[in-house]
């Protein structure tokens, strides 16, 4: 009878130690996933803004370069307790095809 009670107590103590660590680890992984989703969303926003800016420019010459950068940061809780931050910088080149054709005709002729 004593052996059964002692073993059950060992299992309860082990569960009391392991269970909170596992819960914090799972929550940290969820928060990390949310951070990476926010980072991906920032990248998509930067690219979309650059494309809209390049398409809206009417007074561009033969080619025009546009660049934009944004930061993503998240205060991670849980077992990690670190501050994650990343900066995303993108550059896009807008080329006027009509001007390129005219330039090609001038060079050939």
Secondary structure, DSSP 8 states (H G I E B T S, - for coil): -HHHHHHHHHHHHHHHHHHHHHHHHHHHHHHHHHHHHHHHHHHHHHHHHHHHHHHH--S--SEEEEEEEEEEEEE--TTT--EEEEEEEEEEEEE-HHHHHHHHHHHH-
